[in-house]
Amino acid sequence: MILVIKYLLFLLLTLSVLGAAYYSAASRRALSPGERGLKRAVMNILLGCMLVLLALMSMFLFRGSTVSIAVESVFLVLGAFNLFSGLRSYGYYSRSDHSRPRR
């Protein structure tokens, strides 16, 4: 069962890294500031998920030394902050008039 969790976490980590890379490139190519903000918000959410997943993976892979616990806790805090920040930015840009293309 632990092996299945490890593979699932690795798969989710890979998907979040690829998604963050895609949205990073897409946000740099976006023309309007609202579209750029939405894509960066999604990228921030995916990076937060990546950090949380990385911390969870290290919890399952390594035994609890002091250094690994410190690194895991830093990754969890940074990931939670990125996730919260991305969700807040996504809410702002999705409600904003800047995110809708002008005709």
Backbone as CSV, one residue per row, in Angstrom:
resi,resn,N_x,N_y,N_z,CA_x,CA_y,CA_z,C_x,C_y,C_z
1,MET,0.814,-1.191,0.000,0.000,0.000,0.000,0.864,1.263,0.000
2,ILE,1.958,1.244,0.751,2.854,2.390,0.785,3.481,2.617,-0.592
3,LEU,3.774,1.541,-1.292,4.359,1.656,-2.621,3.387,2.336,-3.589
4,VAL,2.110,2.024,-3.477,1.098,2.652,-4.325,1.020,4.148,-4.017
5,ILE,1.085,4.508,-2.754,1.053,5.918,-2.364,2.276,6.651,-2.906
6,LYS,3.443,6.008,-2.845,4.658,6.630,-3.378,4.540,6.892,-4.872
7,TYR,4.043,5.908,-5.617,3.898,6.086,-7.058,2.837,7.129,-7.391
8,LEU,1.767,7.166,-6.625,0.722,8.159,-6.839,1.254,9.566,-6.560
9,LEU,2.008,9.722,-5.487,2.600,11.020,-5.177,3.593,11.443,-6.259
10,PHE,4.377,10.499,-6.755,5.330,10.812,-7.823,4.605,11.222,-9.101
11,LEU,3.522,10.540,-9.433,2.743,10.886,-10.613,2.134,12.280,-10.467
12,LEU,1.566,12.572,-9.310,0.984,13.888,-9.076,2.049,14.981,-9.082
13,LEU,3.219,14.674,-8.539,4.327,15.631,-8.547,4.762,15.928,-9.977
14,THR,4.862,14.902,-10.803,5.251,15.085,-12.202,4.216,15.917,-12.954
15,LEU,2.944,15.635,-12.719,1.887,16.397,-13.386,1.885,17.856,-12.946
16,SER,2.127,18.111,-11.670,2.134,19.499,-11.205,3.344,20.259,-11.749
17,VAL,4.491,19.597,-11.877,5.673,20.257,-12.454,5.427,20.582,-13.928
18,LEU,4.884,19.637,-14.668,4.605,19.881,-16.085,3.548,20.965,-16.265
19,GLY,2.513,20.947,-15.423,1.481,21.982,-15.495,2.026,23.355,-15.152
20,ALA,2.875,23.427,-14.135,3.468,24.714,-13.760,4.363,25.244,-14.877
21,ALA,5.106,24.368,-15.527,5.957,24.798,-16.638,5.108,25.304,-17.809
22,TYR,4.010,24.607,-18.085,3.122,25.030,-19.166,2.511,26.397,-18.871
23,TYR,1.980,26.578,-17.663,1.336,27.851,-17.337,2.351,28.979,-17.196
24,SER,3.577,28.665,-16.840,4.621,29.687,-16.803,4.905,30.202,-18.203
25,ALA,5.044,29.295,-19.153,5.279,29.704,-20.542,4.059,30.415,-21.114
26,ALA,2.870,29.940,-20.786,1.653,30.563,-21.306,1.449,31.952,-20.728
27,SER,1.828,32.155,-19.478,1.647,33.486,-18.887,2.617,34.491,-19.488
28,ARG,3.766,34.042,-19.914,4.715,34.960,-20.542,4.286,35.351,-21.942
29,ARG,3.468,34.518,-22.572,3.009,34.801,-23.938,1.644,35.469,-23.978
30,ALA,0.993,35.594,-22.827,-0.340,36.195,-22.790,-0.244,37.677,-23.124
31,LEU,-1.236,38.157,-23.830,-1.221,39.548,-24.267,-1.818,40.491,-23.230
32,SER,-2.951,40.125,-22.663,-3.602,41.027,-21.713,-3.105,40.765,-20.289
33,PRO,-3.085,41.803,-19.476,-2.629,41.626,-18.091,-3.528,40.704,-17.272
34,GLY,-4.830,40.709,-17.553,-5.747,39.842,-16.825,-5.511,38.375,-17.131
35,GLU,-5.311,38.082,-18.393,-5.016,36.698,-18.790,-3.679,36.246,-18.211
36,ARG,-2.711,37.149,-18.209,-1.404,36.849,-17.632,-1.533,36.568,-16.129
37,GLY,-2.357,37.357,-15.445,-2.557,37.154,-14.017,-3.236,35.836,-13.708
38,LEU,-4.240,35.467,-14.517,-4.923,34.179,-14.315,-3.973,33.010,-14.503
39,LYS,-3.160,33.080,-15.530,-2.237,31.978,-15.790,-1.148,31.899,-14.724
40,ARG,-0.691,33.039,-14.223,0.291,33.015,-13.139,-0.326,32.528,-11.840
41,ALA,-1.603,32.803,-11.627,-2.274,32.304,-10.434,-2.368,30.776,-10.474
42,VAL,-2.716,30.230,-11.631,-2.774,28.774,-11.770,-1.387,28.171,-11.599
43,MET,-0.362,28.845,-12.136,1.004,28.376,-11.963,1.389,28.374,-10.483
44,ASN,0.982,29.401,-9.755,1.277,29.486,-8.329,0.579,28.369,-7.553
45,ILE,-0.645,28.055,-7.927,-1.376,26.957,-7.290,-0.650,25.636,-7.536
46,LEU,-0.230,25.419,-8.767,0.474,24.173,-9.093,1.828,24.077,-8.396
47,LEU,2.524,25.203,-8.251,3.794,25.179,-7.531,3.577,24.895,-6.049
48,GLY,2.503,25.419,-5.478,2.175,25.102,-4.088,1.863,23.631,-3.912
49,CYS,1.097,23.072,-4.853,0.819,21.631,-4.809,2.105,20.829,-4.943
50,MET,3.008,21.286,-5.808,4.266,20.582,-5.995,5.078,20.550,-4.699
51,LEU,5.144,21.664,-3.993,5.914,21.699,-2.751,5.285,20.829,-1.667
52,VAL,3.969,20.844,-1.576,3.289,19.995,-0.595,3.508,18.524,-0.936
53,LEU,3.395,18.174,-2.212,3.622,16.792,-2.625,5.062,16.362,-2.391
54,LEU,6.000,17.274,-2.611,7.407,16.971,-2.360,7.646,16.704,-0.873
55,ALA,7.006,17.473,-0.020,7.131,17.242,1.420,6.512,15.906,1.815
56,LEU,5.357,15.586,1.241,4.727,14.301,1.545,5.568,13.130,1.052
57,MET,6.166,13.297,-0.123,7.031,12.226,-0.636,8.234,12.003,0.268
58,SER,8.827,13.084,0.740,9.988,12.919,1.610,9.590,12.321,2.951
59,MET,8.355,12.545,3.370,7.875,11.898,4.602,7.782,10.385,4.429
60,PHE,7.356,9.963,3.237,7.220,8.527,2.999,8.552,7.858,2.664
61,LEU,9.475,8.590,2.046,10.712,7.972,1.590,11.794,7.913,2.659
62,PHE,11.910,8.953,3.475,13.012,9.032,4.419,12.506,8.895,5.848
63,ARG,13.338,8.367,6.683,13.005,8.255,8.098,13.334,9.557,8.791
64,GLY,12.690,9.827,9.897,12.687,11.130,10.530,13.956,11.605,11.182
65,SER,14.928,12.058,10.406,16.061,12.747,10.993,15.673,14.216,11.199
66,THR,16.446,14.911,11.969,16.120,16.300,12.281,16.162,17.177,11.039
67,VAL,17.134,16.953,10.182,17.269,17.758,8.972,16.092,17.503,8.031
68,SER,15.707,16.257,7.850,14.601,15.963,6.930,13.277,16.501,7.470
69,ILE,13.078,16.463,8.762,11.849,17.022,9.337,11.815,18.535,9.133
70,ALA,12.961,19.195,9.286,13.018,20.644,9.076,12.730,20.993,7.618
71,VAL,13.314,20.246,6.688,13.088,20.503,5.265,11.630,20.230,4.893
72,GLU,11.065,19.149,5.400,9.660,18.835,5.130,8.736,19.919,5.644
73,SER,9.016,20.423,6.824,8.139,21.458,7.380,8.262,22.761,6.601
74,VAL,9.469,23.103,6.149,9.638,24.309,5.340,8.900,24.154,4.013
75,PHE,9.007,22.995,3.376,8.296,22.751,2.121,6.786,22.811,2.320
76,LEU,6.292,22.262,3.421,4.856,22.309,3.690,4.375,23.739,3.882
77,VAL,5.114,24.529,4.634,4.703,25.916,4.879,4.757,26.737,3.598
78,LEU,5.843,26.612,2.832,5.955,27.347,1.566,4.891,26.896,0.562
79,GLY,4.632,25.603,0.512,3.605,25.094,-0.393,2.224,25.581,-0.025
80,ALA,1.916,25.592,1.265,0.609,26.084,1.706,0.469,27.569,1.408
81,PHE,1.549,28.328,1.603,1.498,29.755,1.296,1.308,29.988,-0.196
82,ASN,2.031,29.250,-1.043,1.867,29.382,-2.499,0.460,29.001,-2.926
83,LEU,-0.065,27.942,-2.351,-1.422,27.498,-2.673,-2.440,28.568,-2.297
84,PHE,-2.333,29.107,-1.099,-3.243,30.153,-0.647,-3.110,31.409,-1.498
85,SER,-1.892,31.806,-1.783,-1.650,32.999,-2.591,-2.197,32.831,-4.009
86,GLY,-1.994,31.661,-4.593,-2.506,31.399,-5.929,-4.018,31.389,-5.982
87,LEU,-4.650,30.797,-4.969,-6.114,30.787,-4.927,-6.672,32.193,-4.757
88,ARG,-6.019,32.998,-3.941,-6.463,34.376,-3.738,-6.295,35.184,-5.028
89,SER,-5.173,35.009,-5.706,-4.946,35.720,-6.974,-5.917,35.252,-8.052
90,TYR,-6.188,33.963,-8.080,-7.126,33.434,-9.074,-8.521,34.013,-8.848
91,GLY,-8.918,34.106,-7.587,-10.213,34.704,-7.286,-10.274,36.162,-7.706
92,TYR,-9.202,36.897,-7.483,-9.168,38.304,-7.866,-9.245,38.460,-9.378
93,TYR,-8.416,37.733,-10.109,-8.378,37.898,-11.554,-9.599,37.308,-12.247
94,SER,-10.221,36.307,-11.669,-11.408,35.751,-12.312,-12.618,36.662,-12.124
95,ARG,-12.654,37.442,-11.049,-13.751,38.393,-10.839,-13.487,39.732,-11.513
96,SER,-12.265,39.999,-11.843,-11.874,41.294,-12.378,-12.296,41.449,-13.827
97,ASP,-12.517,42.683,-14.244,-12.818,42.956,-15.646,-11.590,42.853,-16.519
98,HIS,-10.406,42.855,-15.898,-9.161,42.780,-16.666,-8.969,41.412,-17.285
99,SER,-9.618,40.384,-16.741,-9.367,39.025,-17.220,-10.176,38.693,-18.469
100,ARG,-11.214,39.489,-18.759,-12.036,39.198,-19.926,-11.462,39.917,-21.145
101,PRO,-11.324,39.213,-22.250,-10.791,39.871,-23.458,-11.771,40.919,-23.989
102,ARG,-11.242,41.988,-24.478,-12.067,43.065,-25.025,-12.346,42.796,-26.504
103,ARG,-13.557,43.170,-26.918,-13.936,42.934,-28.325,-14.070,44.221,-29.068
